[in-house]
């Protein structure tokens, strides 16, 4: 039992320490030859891939900002052109309406003038007997209608 009390799983003896050191150095040499190089390369490759992705993202962001600015310029230009076209259309519409009104006024004036000329011609062609009949009809119409005080000038113009 006393022998068990002196038992330790690791007893540092010089031979064990040397063999441990030799095995560790051999392990370190094998790992540096076969594992550390590929691991370092993989880490370097991963770092460069990440940096490339960051650079590509920055480049893409700059391109998107440039495209956005160009898009805004195109939209502003399109809005200006639209406003210009709408204004031209409005001006053209107003001009066409004004021209149509002027033409309608001229035509109406011509029609009224022609009608006045026809009336004057018809007045001249009426015989005195027809003028008397017309005056009688007018006075009969005036008596039957509720309209009072017809201007005497209208009777004179017709006759």
Phi and psi in degrees as a GROMACS rama.xvg file:
@    title "Ramachandran Plot"
@    xaxis  label "Phi"
@    yaxis  label "Psi"
@TYPE xy
-64.6717  -32.137  UNK-2
-63.6071  -32.9468  UNK-3
-71.4568  -27.6766  UNK-4
-71.5446  -26.1634  UNK-5
-88.3618  -3.00086  UNK-6
-75.5187  128.932  UNK-7
-131.382  141.32  UNK-8
-68.0806  -26.0177  UNK-9
-122.561  112.265  UNK-10
-111.769  108.809  UNK-11
-69.7651  100.038  UNK-12
-110.467  153.225  UNK-13
-61.9952  -35.214  UNK-14
-67.4046  -43.4291  UNK-15
-64.8187  -40.6241  UNK-16
-64.7243  -40.0907  UNK-17
-67.3662  -46.9013  UNK-18
-62.8418  -38.9157  UNK-19
-62  -42.8423  UNK-20
-65.2362  -41.8085  UNK-21
-64.3268  -45.5872  UNK-22
-64.2167  -41.9782  UNK-23
-63.066  -43.9577  UNK-24
-64.6448  -40.4751  UNK-25
-63.1803  -44.2298  UNK-26
-60.7074  -43.6093  UNK-27
-63.9004  -41.3819  UNK-28
-63.549  -46.1386  UNK-29
-63.5872  -43.3027  UNK-30
-65.3088  -40.6959  UNK-31
-68.398  -32.3226  UNK-32
-74.6282  -42.918  UNK-33
-109.152  -28.6176  UNK-34
-107.368  -46.1998  UNK-35
-63.5592  -39.4849  UNK-36
-62.2169  -53.5635  UNK-37
-63.0936  -36.4896  UNK-38
-65.6084  -43.6276  UNK-39
-64.659  -41.4052  UNK-40
-62.9589  -42.6969  UNK-41
-62.8187  -42.2318  UNK-42
-65.0565  -41.7099  UNK-43
-64.3908  -43.1163  UNK-44
-63.3289  -42.986  UNK-45
-63.0329  -42.3839  UNK-46
-62.5582  -43.0209  UNK-47
-68.2894  -36.922  UNK-48
-63.8357  -42.1491  UNK-49
-64.323  -43.5397  UNK-50
-64.186  -40.7129  UNK-51
-61.959  -41.6685  UNK-52
-63.8377  -40.4177  UNK-53
-65.159  -44.7516  UNK-54
-62.7074  -41.7507  UNK-55
-64.5874  -39.4472  UNK-56
-64.4927  -41.5034  UNK-57
-63.1631  -44.1739  UNK-58
-62.8719  -43.6864  UNK-59
-63.978  -40.5636  UNK-60
-62.7419  -42.3012  UNK-61
-64.1208  -42.2991  UNK-62
-62.7666  -41.0272  UNK-63
-64.8065  -38.6971  UNK-64
-65.6113  -40.8053  UNK-65
-63.928  -43.5667  UNK-66
-64.6629  -38.366  UNK-67
-64.2331  -42.9088  UNK-68
-63.7035  -43.5151  UNK-69
-62.6155  -41.0458  UNK-70
-62.16  -43.3595  UNK-71
-62.2543  -40.2392  UNK-72
-64.3973  -43.4373  UNK-73
-63.5279  -40.9978  UNK-74
-63.9055  -42.3558  UNK-75
-63.0118  -42.9881  UNK-76
-63.7534  -42.3465  UNK-77
-64.1697  -39.0895  UNK-78
-64.383  -41.2184  UNK-79
-62.883  -44.9135  UNK-80
-63.2304  -41.3483  UNK-81
-61.4705  -45.4238  UNK-82
-62.4059  -40.7021  UNK-83
-64.3262  -44.7799  UNK-84
-64.7292  -41.9183  UNK-85
-63.3856  -40.8104  UNK-86
-65.1858  -42.4859  UNK-87
-62.342  -41.4196  UNK-88
-64.625  -40.2978  UNK-89
-65.0523  -44.1699  UNK-90
-62.7026  -42.5617  UNK-91
-63.4249  -42.1728  UNK-92
-60.2953  -47.9137  UNK-93
-62.3292  -39.5932  UNK-94
-64.8998  -42.8323  UNK-95
-64.9816  -40.3009  UNK-96
-64.9475  -44.776  UNK-97
-62.0353  -42.261  UNK-98
-64.2275  -41.8419  UNK-99
-66.1448  -39.1375  UNK-100
-64.1852  -45.3428  UNK-101
-61.1337  -43.9755  UNK-102
-64.2019  -41.3462  UNK-103
-64.3043  -40.3949  UNK-104
-62.8626  -43.4371  UNK-105
-63.1001  -44.2882  UNK-106
-64.5125  -42.0789  UNK-107
-63.0731  -42.1174  UNK-108
-62.5017  -42.0892  UNK-109
-63.972  -43.776  UNK-110
-63.3914  -44.2926  UNK-111
-63.6508  -43.5321  UNK-112
-62.686  -43.0455  UNK-113
-63.5309  -40.3208  UNK-114
-64.6606  -41.568  UNK-115
-63.3796  -41.709  UNK-116
-64.1534  -41.8247  UNK-117
-62.6764  -41.1819  UNK-118
-63.03  -45.4124  UNK-119
-61.688  -41.7616  UNK-120
-64.26  -41.3967  UNK-121
-67.2286  -34.8476  UNK-122
-63.2496  -42.3789  UNK-123
-66.0823  -32.8603  UNK-124
-80.0304  -17.3976  UNK-125
-68.106  137.552  UNK-126
-80.6496  160.119  UNK-127
-59.1653  -32.1586  UNK-128
-67.1331  -41.3225  UNK-129
-67.1912  -34.8615  UNK-130
-64.8622  -38.3015  UNK-131
-66.735  -40.9837  UNK-132
-63.666  -42.4772  UNK-133
-63.3986  -41.346  UNK-134
-65.4975  -37.0522  UNK-135
-67.4397  -43.2142  UNK-136
-61.8966  -39.8879  UNK-137
-65.32  -44.8294  UNK-138
-67.3345  -35.8893  UNK-139
-66.0306  -41.0393  UNK-140
-65.223  -37.3251  UNK-141
-67.1454  -38.1842  UNK-142
-69.9896  -38.075  UNK-143
-74.7154  -35.2735  UNK-144
-80.6521  161.186  UNK-145
-84.0796  -4.05527  UNK-146
-74.3771  125.723  UNK-147
-109.786  159.595  UNK-148
56.7884  52.5267  UNK-149
-64.5413  141.399  UNK-150
-62.0477  134.659  UNK-151
-66.0535  -22.2891  UNK-152
-66.0729  -33.3004  UNK-153
-66.8708  -39.036  UNK-154
-63.1187  -39.2082  UNK-155
-70.3866  -37.9943  UNK-156
-64.5267  -42.7387  UNK-157
-66.8441  -43.1035  UNK-158
